[in-house]
Amino acid sequence: MTIIVWRYVSAGLLLACLASFGWGMRKFFSQPSGATAGMRVIKICGAVFAVLHLGAIVLNGEVTAGQVVTATSLYLCALGLFWWAIRTNSPRPLSAAFSPDAPQHLVERGPYRFIRHPFYCSYLLTWMAGLAATGQFWLLPSVAIMLIIYLRAARVEEEKFKRSPLAGSYQRYQSRTGLFFPNPLKLVARRP
């Protein structure tokens, strides 16, 4: 694959991920208390890092076959996981990150059988794909910053569950699933 074609493919996949996530923010996730400070941080960092990642892809020089395969796989996994989680939650959409509302239900099907936060995993896969697509290690801080934000958001959500009537169910669910990625030890332990 030529470098020019790869740039278009990679940029297109990044934009497809970002468009999907933007759609989710506007059309899928509810914001019962309006935009929280945490959501504003996610939007600002996401916009800045999107420009950086897109610029790095467009201006990138040589790419290896390994970079092409890795980045394409990560982008496609991010998109697939995002839309799988959307479909799983379509009957009862979730509230946006950092919303202060109490959880009303626990989702344990679809990608939630393996991980507790498939949306955050999808977002992380996208940022990691940009790093893989370009090999530009100056993008690493963007991945690290977004990881910290998503970890904080996940912890806030998990604390909400611990204070809710769903606390016992959530604790059992937590014991058999990974946070952002499947936990192989938990998967093996829950086999009959």
N, CA and C atoms as a LAMMPS dump frame, in Angstrom:
ITEM: TIMESTEP
0
ITEM: NUMBER OF ATOMS
576
ITEM: BOX BOUNDS ff ff ff
-5.0000000000000000e+02 5.0000000000000000e+02
-5.0000000000000000e+02 5.0000000000000000e+02
-5.0000000000000000e+02 5.0000000000000000e+02
ITEM: ATOMS id mol type element x y z
1 1 1 N 0.858 -1.171 0
2 1 2 C 0 0 0
3 1 3 C 0.906 1.236 0
4 2 1 N 0.616 2.175 -0.861
5 2 2 C 1.452 3.367 -0.908
6 2 3 C 1.193 4.249 0.31
7 3 1 N 2.148 5.096 0.595
8 3 2 C 2.025 5.988 1.756
9 3 3 C 0.812 6.898 1.62
10 4 1 N 0.567 7.407 0.423
11 4 2 C -0.566 8.318 0.211
12 4 3 C -1.883 7.61 0.485
13 5 1 N -2.043 6.399 -0.055
14 5 2 C -3.282 5.633 0.167
15 5 3 C -3.431 5.334 1.656
16 6 1 N -2.333 4.926 2.287
17 6 2 C -2.391 4.616 3.71
18 6 3 C -2.82 5.841 4.516
19 7 1 N -2.322 7.012 4.16
20 7 2 C -2.719 8.235 4.872
21 7 3 C -4.218 8.453 4.771
22 8 1 N -4.777 8.259 3.57
23 8 2 C -6.224 8.445 3.394
24 8 3 C -7.015 7.408 4.189
25 9 1 N -6.574 6.16 4.144
26 9 2 C -7.266 5.095 4.876
27 9 3 C -7.212 5.371 6.375
28 10 1 N -6.024 5.66 6.872
29 10 2 C -5.849 5.903 8.301
30 10 3 C -6.632 7.143 8.75
31 11 1 N -6.535 8.226 7.985
32 11 2 C -7.277 9.444 8.325
33 11 3 C -8.779 9.176 8.284
34 12 1 N -9.219 8.406 7.297
35 12 2 C -10.642 8.077 7.192
36 12 3 C -11.131 7.261 8.377
37 13 1 N -10.319 6.291 8.806
38 13 2 C -10.699 5.479 9.967
39 13 3 C -10.731 6.318 11.244
40 14 1 N -9.737 7.188 11.413
41 14 2 C -9.744 8.077 12.573
42 14 3 C -10.99 8.952 12.554
43 15 1 N -11.296 9.539 11.418
44 15 2 C -12.475 10.405 11.326
45 15 3 C -13.77 9.63 11.544
46 16 1 N -13.825 8.378 11.083
47 16 2 C -15.008 7.545 11.321
48 16 3 C -15.196 7.299 12.816
49 17 1 N -14.091 7.035 13.519
50 17 2 C -14.162 6.85 14.98
51 17 3 C -14.633 8.133 15.653
52 18 1 N -14.008 9.242 15.31
53 18 2 C -14.355 10.514 15.949
54 18 3 C -15.794 10.919 15.65
55 19 1 N -16.253 10.696 14.42
56 19 2 C -17.639 11.004 14.069
57 19 3 C -18.606 10.134 14.87
58 20 1 N -18.27 8.873 15.034
59 20 2 C -19.111 7.971 15.834
60 20 3 C -19.189 8.443 17.278
61 21 1 N -18.042 8.8 17.838
62 21 2 C -18.019 9.239 19.234
63 21 3 C -18.782 10.553 19.399
64 22 1 N -18.627 11.448 18.436
65 22 2 C -19.366 12.711 18.476
66 22 3 C -20.858 12.483 18.396
67 23 1 N -21.279 11.558 17.532
68 23 2 C -22.689 11.202 17.441
69 23 3 C -23.184 10.697 18.803
70 24 1 N -22.371 9.84 19.436
71 24 2 C -22.755 9.3 20.741
72 24 3 C -22.963 10.398 21.767
73 25 1 N -22.06 11.378 21.776
74 25 2 C -22.19 12.483 22.737
75 25 3 C -23.463 13.293 22.507
76 26 1 N -23.795 13.509 21.245
77 26 2 C -24.948 14.358 20.937
78 26 3 C -26.268 13.613 20.955
79 27 1 N -26.274 12.362 20.49
80 27 2 C -27.539 11.668 20.247
81 27 3 C -27.824 10.479 21.156
82 28 1 N -26.802 9.916 21.781
83 28 2 C -27.037 8.688 22.527
84 28 3 C -26.992 8.889 24.037
85 29 1 N -25.899 9.414 24.54
86 29 2 C -25.745 9.553 25.99
87 29 3 C -26.594 10.703 26.51
88 30 1 N -27.258 10.459 27.641
89 30 2 C -28.039 11.529 28.262
90 30 3 C -27.137 12.322 29.208
91 31 1 N -27.476 13.564 29.399
92 31 2 C -26.745 14.419 30.33
93 31 3 C -27.772 15.04 31.278
94 32 1 N -28.21 14.258 32.281
95 32 2 C -29.284 14.71 33.161
96 32 3 C -28.973 16.009 33.909
97 33 1 N -27.724 16.301 34.142
98 33 2 C -27.343 17.527 34.855
99 33 3 C -26.665 18.525 33.923
100 34 1 N -26.823 18.325 32.629
101 34 2 C -26.139 19.192 31.679
102 34 3 C -24.689 18.771 31.538
103 35 1 N -23.933 19.567 30.812
104 35 2 C -22.518 19.257 30.591
105 35 3 C -21.736 19.452 31.884
106 36 1 N -21.094 18.406 32.338
107 36 2 C -20.293 18.482 33.56
108 36 3 C -18.89 18.977 33.215
109 37 1 N -18.142 19.366 34.232
110 37 2 C -16.753 19.797 34.019
111 37 3 C -15.937 18.666 33.397
112 38 1 N -16.181 17.444 33.833
113 38 2 C -15.473 16.289 33.283
114 38 3 C -15.748 16.098 31.8
115 39 1 N -17.008 16.286 31.396
116 39 2 C -17.339 16.168 29.977
117 39 3 C -16.686 17.281 29.169
118 40 1 N -16.613 18.465 29.73
119 40 2 C -15.947 19.564 29.023
120 40 3 C -14.461 19.248 28.82
121 41 1 N -13.819 18.658 29.827
122 41 2 C -12.408 18.267 29.702
123 41 3 C -12.26 17.214 28.604
124 42 1 N -13.147 16.233 28.583
125 42 2 C -13.095 15.198 27.546
126 42 3 C -13.238 15.821 26.162
127 43 1 N -14.186 16.733 26.013
128 43 2 C -14.412 17.36 24.702
129 43 3 C -13.219 18.199 24.267
130 44 1 N -12.667 18.976 25.176
131 44 2 C -11.523 19.834 24.824
132 44 3 C -10.3 18.988 24.485
133 45 1 N -9.966 18.054 25.359
134 45 2 C -8.807 17.19 25.095
135 45 3 C -9.027 16.373 23.823
136 46 1 N -10.228 15.851 23.663
137 46 2 C -10.531 15.063 22.468
138 46 3 C -10.353 15.866 21.198
139 47 1 N -10.822 17.119 21.192
140 47 2 C -10.681 17.961 19.994
141 47 3 C -9.217 18.279 19.703
142 48 1 N -8.475 18.648 20.74
143 48 2 C -7.058 18.978 20.556
144 48 3 C -6.284 17.753 20.075
145 49 1 N -6.508 16.62 20.723
146 49 2 C -5.761 15.416 20.355
147 49 3 C -6.193 14.889 18.99
148 50 1 N -7.451 15.085 18.619
149 50 2 C -7.907 14.665 17.287
150 50 3 C -7.136 15.418 16.207
151 51 1 N -6.959 16.721 16.402
152 51 2 C -6.204 17.525 15.437
153 51 3 C -4.75 17.048 15.384
154 52 1 N -4.16 16.793 16.551
155 52 2 C -2.772 16.317 16.587
156 52 3 C -2.624 14.97 15.886
157 53 1 N -3.534 14.052 16.159
158 53 2 C -3.455 12.721 15.55
159 53 3 C -3.674 12.803 14.049
160 54 1 N -4.653 13.585 13.634
161 54 2 C -4.916 13.713 12.206
162 54 3 C -3.711 14.357 11.497
163 55 1 N -3.154 15.392 12.106
164 55 2 C -1.967 16.026 11.534
165 55 3 C -0.8 15.066 11.438
166 56 1 N -0.599 14.264 12.48
167 56 2 C 0.496 13.295 12.468
168 56 3 C 0.307 12.258 11.365
169 57 1 N -0.935 11.857 11.141
170 57 2 C -1.214 10.873 10.087
171 57 3 C -0.947 11.483 8.713
172 58 1 N -1.452 12.677 8.497
173 58 2 C -1.319 13.326 7.189
174 58 3 C 0.14 13.648 6.868
175 59 1 N 0.901 14.054 7.861
176 59 2 C 2.284 14.467 7.632
177 59 3 C 3.304 13.351 7.826
178 60 1 N 2.828 12.166 8.202
179 60 2 C 3.729 11.058 8.502
180 60 3 C 4.505 10.614 7.267
181 61 1 N 5.732 10.223 7.475
182 61 2 C 6.59 9.751 6.38
183 61 3 C 6.39 8.274 6.114
184 62 1 N 7.436 7.522 6.257
185 62 2 C 7.419 6.087 5.985
186 62 3 C 6.544 5.342 6.986
187 63 1 N 5.865 4.326 6.496
188 63 2 C 5.11 3.427 7.363
189 63 3 C 5.459 1.994 7.007
190 64 1 N 5.42 1.142 8.006
191 64 2 C 5.715 -0.267 7.771
192 64 3 C 4.409 -1.038 7.62
193 65 1 N 4.507 -2.234 7.092
194 65 2 C 3.329 -3.096 6.966
195 65 3 C 2.746 -3.386 8.342
196 66 1 N 3.621 -3.548 9.342
197 66 2 C 3.151 -3.794 10.708
198 66 3 C 2.333 -2.635 11.248
199 67 1 N 2.766 -1.405 10.955
200 67 2 C 2.006 -0.23 11.385
201 67 3 C 0.632 -0.209 10.733
202 68 1 N 0.6 -0.513 9.448
203 68 2 C -0.669 -0.505 8.71
204 68 3 C -1.641 -1.516 9.318
205 69 1 N -1.17 -2.737 9.515
206 69 2 C -2.03 -3.796 10.058
207 69 3 C -2.47 -3.468 11.478
208 70 1 N -1.539 -3.029 12.312
209 70 2 C -1.864 -2.733 13.71
210 70 3 C -2.859 -1.582 13.814
211 71 1 N -2.573 -0.485 13.142
212 71 2 C -3.45 0.683 13.236
213 71 3 C -4.833 0.387 12.667
214 72 1 N -4.883 -0.258 11.512
215 72 2 C -6.182 -0.588 10.916
216 72 3 C -6.98 -1.496 11.832
217 73 1 N -6.319 -2.498 12.407
218 73 2 C -6.998 -3.409 13.337
219 73 3 C -7.533 -2.66 14.553
220 74 1 N -6.737 -1.762 15.115
221 74 2 C -7.177 -1.009 16.289
222 74 3 C -8.35 -0.096 15.97
223 75 1 N -8.277 0.609 14.849
224 75 2 C -9.394 1.483 14.463
225 75 3 C -10.671 0.676 14.25
226 76 1 N -10.553 -0.456 13.542
227 76 2 C -11.741 -1.274 13.278
228 76 3 C -12.297 -1.887 14.562
229 77 1 N -11.418 -2.304 15.467
230 77 2 C -11.872 -2.82 16.768
231 77 3 C -12.583 -1.724 17.557
232 78 1 N -12.033 -0.512 17.516
233 78 2 C -12.66 0.619 18.227
234 78 3 C -14.057 0.873 17.689
235 79 1 N -14.193 0.918 16.375
236 79 2 C -15.509 1.146 15.776
237 79 3 C -16.478 0.013 16.09
238 80 1 N -16.014 -1.23 15.931
239 80 2 C -16.878 -2.37 16.208
240 80 3 C -17.347 -2.41 17.648
241 81 1 N -16.437 -2.177 18.57
242 81 2 C -16.785 -2.2 19.989
243 81 3 C -17.746 -1.063 20.336
244 82 1 N -17.489 0.127 19.812
245 82 2 C -18.366 1.262 20.084
246 82 3 C -19.796 0.958 19.637
247 83 1 N -19.953 0.507 18.392
248 83 2 C -21.307 0.27 17.877
249 83 3 C -21.96 -0.96 18.493
250 84 1 N -21.166 -1.933 18.932
251 84 2 C -21.712 -3.088 19.659
252 84 3 C -22.275 -2.607 20.999
253 85 1 N -21.534 -1.748 21.687
254 85 2 C -22.01 -1.215 22.968
255 85 3 C -23.242 -0.329 22.769
256 86 1 N -23.278 0.451 21.689
257 86 2 C -24.461 1.268 21.384
258 86 3 C -25.67 0.358 21.188
259 87 1 N -25.493 -0.663 20.365
260 87 2 C -26.609 -1.58 20.096
261 87 3 C -27.082 -2.276 21.369
262 88 1 N -26.143 -2.694 22.195
263 88 2 C -26.488 -3.363 23.446
264 88 3 C -27.305 -2.442 24.363
265 89 1 N -26.977 -1.166 24.349
266 89 2 C -27.649 -0.203 25.236
267 89 3 C -28.797 0.546 24.581
268 90 1 N -29.107 0.26 23.336
269 90 2 C -30.131 1.051 22.646
270 90 3 C -31.496 1.047 23.337
271 91 1 N -31.92 -0.045 23.997
272 91 2 C -33.206 0.036 24.695
273 91 3 C -33.192 1.014 25.883
274 92 1 N -32.026 1.161 26.527
275 92 2 C -31.907 2.041 27.695
276 92 3 C -30.558 2.749 27.653
277 93 1 N -30.47 3.865 26.912
278 93 2 C -29.189 4.585 26.809
279 93 3 C -28.625 4.974 28.177
280 94 1 N -27.322 5.111 28.206
281 94 2 C -26.61 5.439 29.439
282 94 3 C -26.43 6.945 29.575
283 95 1 N -26.082 7.377 30.778
284 95 2 C -25.755 8.789 30.97
285 95 3 C -24.286 9.011 30.614
286 96 1 N -23.962 10.246 30.277
287 96 2 C -22.615 10.605 29.848
288 96 3 C -21.623 10.496 30.997
289 97 1 N -20.366 10.458 30.648
290 97 2 C -19.287 10.395 31.643
291 97 3 C -19.409 11.541 32.634
292 98 1 N -19.138 11.247 33.872
293 98 2 C -19.131 12.204 34.981
294 98 3 C -20.517 12.735 35.343
295 99 1 N -21.59 12.13 34.821
296 99 2 C -22.938 12.54 35.235
297 99 3 C -23.16 12.101 36.671
298 100 1 N -23.782 12.95 37.479
299 100 2 C -23.944 12.621 38.898
300 100 3 C -25.145 11.721 39.218
301 101 1 N -25.923 11.356 38.225
302 101 2 C -27.125 10.571 38.471
303 101 3 C -26.792 9.162 38.952
304 102 1 N -27.726 8.576 39.693
305 102 2 C -27.553 7.214 40.204
306 102 3 C -27.865 6.216 39.093
307 103 1 N -27.138 5.107 39.023
308 103 2 C -27.42 4.103 37.997
309 103 3 C -28.794 3.476 38.226
310 104 1 N -29.497 3.251 37.132
311 104 2 C -30.843 2.678 37.19
312 104 3 C -30.881 1.201 36.825
313 105 1 N -29.848 0.742 36.132
314 105 2 C -29.794 -0.649 35.699
315 105 3 C -28.336 -1.055 35.46
316 106 1 N -28.127 -2.357 35.426
317 106 2 C -26.79 -2.917 35.2
318 106 3 C -26.833 -3.723 33.91
319 107 1 N -25.948 -3.412 32.981
320 107 2 C -25.882 -4.111 31.699
321 107 3 C -24.801 -5.183 31.807
322 108 1 N -25.183 -6.433 31.506
323 108 2 C -24.225 -7.539 31.6
324 108 3 C -24.187 -8.373 30.324
325 109 1 N -24.737 -7.85 29.255
326 109 2 C -24.745 -8.591 27.981
327 109 3 C -23.899 -7.844 26.956
328 110 1 N -23.782 -8.434 25.772
329 110 2 C -22.962 -7.807 24.735
330 110 3 C -21.511 -7.722 25.207
331 111 1 N -20.835 -6.621 24.9
332 111 2 C -19.426 -6.502 25.302
333 111 3 C -19.254 -6.415 26.817
334 112 1 N -20.335 -6.101 27.521
335 112 2 C -20.284 -5.994 28.986
336 112 3 C -20.096 -7.35 29.659
337 113 1 N -20.229 -8.432 28.911
338 113 2 C -19.938 -9.757 29.469
339 113 3 C -18.456 -9.884 29.791
340 114 1 N -17.624 -9.097 29.104
341 114 2 C -16.177 -9.215 29.234
342 114 3 C -15.523 -8.008 29.905
343 115 1 N -16.064 -6.817 29.638
344 115 2 C -15.483 -5.586 30.185
345 115 3 C -16.592 -4.666 30.697
346 116 1 N -16.255 -3.911 31.73
347 116 2 C -17.251 -3.039 32.352
348 116 3 C -17.413 -1.715 31.615
349 117 1 N -16.415 -1.304 30.868
350 117 2 C -16.455 0.015 30.223
351 117 3 C -16.049 -0.079 28.745
352 118 1 N -16.898 -0.695 27.916
353 118 2 C -16.52 -0.85 26.506
354 118 3 C -16.404 0.479 25.754
355 119 1 N -17.161 1.491 26.155
356 119 2 C -17.028 2.776 25.463
357 119 3 C -15.637 3.365 25.695
358 120 1 N -15.175 3.367 26.939
359 120 2 C -13.841 3.9 27.215
360 120 3 C -12.765 3.077 26.519
361 121 1 N -12.968 1.775 26.46
362 121 2 C -12.022 0.916 25.744
363 121 3 C -11.971 1.313 24.269
364 122 1 N -13.125 1.54 23.686
365 122 2 C -13.194 1.944 22.283
366 122 3 C -12.45 3.25 22.042
367 123 1 N -12.649 4.206 22.93
368 123 2 C -11.962 5.494 22.78
369 123 3 C -10.445 5.309 22.899
370 124 1 N -10.016 4.506 23.871
371 124 2 C -8.576 4.257 24.05
372 124 3 C -7.964 3.569 22.837
373 125 1 N -8.685 2.618 22.271
374 125 2 C -8.187 1.927 21.086
375 125 3 C -7.948 2.912 19.943
376 126 1 N -8.809 3.909 19.834
377 126 2 C -8.654 4.917 18.785
378 126 3 C -7.378 5.724 18.992
379 127 1 N -7.155 6.172 20.226
380 127 2 C -5.935 6.957 20.491
381 127 3 C -4.687 6.102 20.291
382 128 1 N -4.754 4.836 20.688
383 128 2 C -3.604 3.948 20.491
384 128 3 C -3.371 3.675 19.004
385 129 1 N -4.444 3.628 18.225
386 129 2 C -4.308 3.408 16.781
387 129 3 C -3.564 4.56 16.125
388 130 1 N -3.83 5.788 16.568
389 130 2 C -3.112 6.936 16.012
390 130 3 C -1.622 6.838 16.264
391 131 1 N -1.28 6.4 17.453
392 131 2 C 0.13 6.204 17.795
393 131 3 C 0.739 5.104 16.921
394 132 1 N -0.006 4.004 16.763
395 132 2 C 0.486 2.899 15.935
396 132 3 C 0.58 3.295 14.464
397 133 1 N -0.365 4.094 13.992
398 133 2 C -0.399 4.487 12.576
399 133 3 C 0.802 5.339 12.193
400 134 1 N 1.268 6.125 13.133
401 134 2 C 2.325 7.087 12.805
402 134 3 C 3.692 6.713 13.358
403 135 1 N 3.705 5.99 14.454
404 135 2 C 4.973 5.699 15.116
405 135 3 C 5.586 6.946 15.737
406 136 1 N 4.788 7.984 15.885
407 136 2 C 5.268 9.251 16.448
408 136 3 C 5.062 9.229 17.971
409 137 1 N 6.134 9.037 18.704
410 137 2 C 6.014 8.882 20.146
411 137 3 C 5.633 10.172 20.866
412 138 1 N 5.674 11.306 20.169
413 138 2 C 5.203 12.539 20.793
414 138 3 C 3.682 12.521 20.959
415 139 1 N 2.985 11.519 20.349
416 139 2 C 1.545 11.348 20.567
417 139 3 C 1.25 10.558 21.846
418 140 1 N 2.273 9.935 22.418
419 140 2 C 2.081 9.135 23.627
420 140 3 C 1.433 9.911 24.771
421 141 1 N 1.802 11.17 25.027
422 141 2 C 1.111 11.905 26.098
423 141 3 C -0.402 12.044 25.875
424 142 1 N -0.832 12.131 24.623
425 142 2 C -2.278 12.218 24.367
426 142 3 C -2.971 10.927 24.79
427 143 1 N -2.342 9.801 24.507
428 143 2 C -2.904 8.512 24.92
429 143 3 C -2.921 8.427 26.448
430 144 1 N -1.84 8.828 27.086
431 144 2 C -1.744 8.765 28.553
432 144 3 C -2.766 9.686 29.223
433 145 1 N -2.919 10.891 28.706
434 145 2 C -3.878 11.837 29.298
435 145 3 C -5.3 11.309 29.171
436 146 1 N -5.638 10.791 27.979
437 146 2 C -6.997 10.264 27.809
438 146 3 C -7.21 9.02 28.674
439 147 1 N -6.188 8.19 28.835
440 147 2 C -6.297 7.033 29.729
441 147 3 C -6.601 7.491 31.148
442 148 1 N -5.906 8.507 31.623
443 148 2 C -6.144 9.026 32.979
444 148 3 C -7.574 9.556 33.113
445 149 1 N -8.038 10.269 32.105
446 149 2 C -9.412 10.803 32.149
447 149 3 C -10.425 9.667 32.178
448 150 1 N -10.239 8.656 31.318
449 150 2 C -11.184 7.544 31.278
450 150 3 C -11.128 6.707 32.55
451 151 1 N -9.939 6.552 33.127
452 151 2 C -9.835 5.845 34.414
453 151 3 C -10.616 6.58 35.491
454 152 1 N -10.472 7.896 35.513
455 152 2 C -11.197 8.704 36.506
456 152 3 C -12.711 8.585 36.294
457 153 1 N -13.147 8.673 35.042
458 153 2 C -14.577 8.554 34.743
459 153 3 C -15.106 7.177 35.142
460 154 1 N -14.34 6.131 34.86
461 154 2 C -14.755 4.772 35.226
462 154 3 C -14.854 4.63 36.739
463 155 1 N -13.902 5.197 37.46
464 155 2 C -13.937 5.118 38.929
465 155 3 C -15.147 5.863 39.496
466 156 1 N -15.472 7.004 38.914
467 156 2 C -16.667 7.753 39.356
468 156 3 C -17.914 6.896 39.147
469 157 1 N -18.013 6.266 37.992
470 157 2 C -19.174 5.418 37.704
471 157 3 C -19.239 4.225 38.639
472 158 1 N -18.091 3.626 38.918
473 158 2 C -18.092 2.47 39.803
474 158 3 C -18.453 2.863 41.233
475 159 1 N -18.045 4.043 41.662
476 159 2 C -18.438 4.539 42.99
477 159 3 C -19.938 4.77 43.048
478 160 1 N -20.526 5.262 41.964
479 160 2 C -21.98 5.462 41.93
480 160 3 C -22.7 4.13 42.116
481 161 1 N -22.193 3.071 41.456
482 161 2 C -22.807 1.752 41.618
483 161 3 C -22.684 1.27 43.055
484 162 1 N -21.543 1.51 43.691
485 162 2 C -21.323 1.046 45.061
486 162 3 C -22.254 1.721 46.06
487 163 1 N -22.748 2.911 45.722
488 163 2 C -23.665 3.635 46.606
489 163 3 C -25.131 3.427 46.223
490 164 1 N -25.384 2.602 45.227
491 164 2 C -26.746 2.422 44.72
492 164 3 C -27.341 1.105 45.218
493 165 1 N -28.639 0.901 44.999
494 165 2 C -29.247 -0.393 45.336
495 165 3 C -28.675 -1.557 44.513
496 166 1 N -27.938 -1.248 43.462
497 166 2 C -27.329 -2.279 42.62
498 166 3 C -25.935 -2.691 43.099
499 167 1 N -25.535 -2.24 44.271
500 167 2 C -24.167 -2.447 44.76
501 167 3 C -23.751 -3.923 44.783
502 168 1 N -24.594 -4.789 45.33
503 168 2 C -24.256 -6.214 45.415
504 168 3 C -24.106 -6.85 44.044
505 169 1 N -25.053 -6.565 43.162
506 169 2 C -24.99 -7.094 41.799
507 169 3 C -23.755 -6.58 41.083
508 170 1 N -23.442 -5.308 41.292
509 170 2 C -22.285 -4.732 40.616
510 170 3 C -20.982 -5.33 41.138
511 171 1 N -20.915 -5.588 42.421
512 171 2 C -19.706 -6.188 42.987
513 171 3 C -19.465 -7.575 42.395
514 172 1 N -20.526 -8.368 42.24
515 172 2 C -20.388 -9.694 41.619
516 172 3 C -19.977 -9.553 40.152
517 173 1 N -20.582 -8.596 39.463
518 173 2 C -20.251 -8.343 38.064
519 173 3 C -18.79 -7.904 37.932
520 174 1 N -18.36 -7.032 38.809
521 174 2 C -16.985 -6.518 38.816
522 174 3 C -15.978 -7.652 39.025
523 175 1 N -16.357 -8.64 39.82
524 175 2 C -15.434 -9.734 40.139
525 175 3 C -15.175 -10.657 38.95
526 176 1 N -16.007 -10.565 37.926
527 176 2 C -15.828 -11.468 36.783
528 176 3 C -15.534 -10.751 35.456
529 177 1 N -15.327 -9.439 35.49
530 177 2 C -15.053 -8.697 34.259
531 177 3 C -13.833 -7.793 34.427
532 178 1 N -13.223 -7.456 33.303
533 178 2 C -12.11 -6.51 33.31
534 178 3 C -12.627 -5.086 33.243
535 179 1 N -11.78 -4.141 33.585
536 179 2 C -12.174 -2.729 33.58
537 179 3 C -12.36 -2.22 32.146
538 180 1 N -11.282 -2.167 31.364
539 180 2 C -11.341 -1.698 29.978
540 180 3 C -11.081 -2.817 28.985
541 181 1 N -10.351 -3.824 29.415
542 181 2 C -9.996 -4.94 28.552
543 181 3 C -10.336 -6.233 29.279
544 182 1 N -10.668 -7.308 28.544
545 182 2 C -10.98 -8.57 29.211
546 182 3 C -9.824 -9.025 30.097
547 183 1 N -10.152 -9.542 31.256
548 183 2 C -9.157 -10.058 32.185
549 183 3 C -9.106 -11.57 32.007
550 184 1 N -8.026 -12.096 31.425
551 184 2 C -7.959 -13.538 31.16
552 184 3 C -8.14 -14.392 32.411
553 185 1 N -7.62 -13.953 33.538
554 185 2 C -7.759 -14.732 34.776
555 185 3 C -9.223 -14.82 35.206
556 186 1 N -9.948 -13.732 35.074
557 186 2 C -11.366 -13.749 35.437
558 186 3 C -12.181 -14.586 34.448
559 187 1 N -11.805 -14.543 33.17
560 187 2 C -12.505 -15.346 32.168
561 187 3 C -12.328 -16.837 32.451
562 188 1 N -11.113 -17.245 32.799
563 188 2 C -10.844 -18.649 33.101
564 188 3 C -11.544 -19.048 34.391
565 189 1 N -11.536 -18.191 35.394
566 189 2 C -12.136 -18.509 36.695
567 189 3 C -13.644 -18.688 36.608
568 190 1 N -14.311 -18.028 35.674
569 190 2 C -15.769 -18.14 35.626
570 190 3 C -16.262 -19.262 34.75
571 191 1 N -15.341 -19.998 34.104
572 191 2 C -15.761 -21.15 33.296
573 191 3 C -16.254 -22.246 34.221
574 192 1 N -17.34 -22.958 33.823
575 192 2 C -17.868 -24.017 34.69
576 192 3 C -16.939 -25.21 34.782
